Amino acid sequence: GQQVMQIPQYQHVQEGEDFTTYCNSSTTLSNIQWYKQRPGGHPVFLIQLVKSGEVKKQKRLTFQFGEAKKNSSLHITATQTTDVGTYFCAVSGAGSYQLTFGKGTKLSVIP
Amino acid sequence: EAGVAQSPRYKIIEKRQSVAFWCNPISGHATLYWYQQILGQGPKLLIQFQNNGVVDDSQLPKDRFSAERLKGVDSTLKIQPAKLEDSAVYLCASSTGLAGINHRSYNEQFFGPGTRLTVL
């Protein structure tokens, strides 16, 4: 199946600091989705990226898809305590119907 | 709009016992997924249905796991017999289906609250 690496595994930030998580694949991706899972909760869809070099913004969140469609990033500006949770990327390779989730980046925000 | 429903929310069984989970997707969603999420890891796809047909079950341990989606709506996932390593949260998700030109992208998946299984 599709292999995807997410880094870092954990990130502790002071409230107001920025946060970035990266999703990397060794093969070209068809598309990538990002999900957020709050502690004790279930994954919630954030965004989907399909096009090479695509950049999408949602308030303080910025999502990028690499030019080669092998990597992606999620950047949060000025984190808040409500941003706490684990952020997962989910990817599908070219010609595949299977969506593979990364191991996630767990974000802790210190007030 | 009602979300994805799952039951039970929690289940504790002993190894070698059997267990079944139930999922009711969002009305009108053609695609249904079962995931296994082990603590500290991302969800792992077990099986994907498109209406009542199986699209992908390559990661389903078929010697002990089975799933069905009769009439293309509700679905059940069964484990028989359970092993210690099956302890995990079992998530059901649904979506309207594959999307985009040539169906090369996915619509967003809506997840249910999950069933936390503990095998002793």
Interface residues (C-beta under 8 A of the other chain):
Chain A: G1 Q6 S30 N31 Q33 G41 H42 P43 V44 F45 Q48 V50 F88 A90 S92 Y97 Q98 L99 T100 F101 G102 K103 G104
Chain B: Y35 G40 Q41 G42 P43 K44 L45 Q48 V55 D56 S58 Q59 L91 A93 L98 G100 R104 S105 Y106 E108 Q109 F110 F111 G112 P113 G114
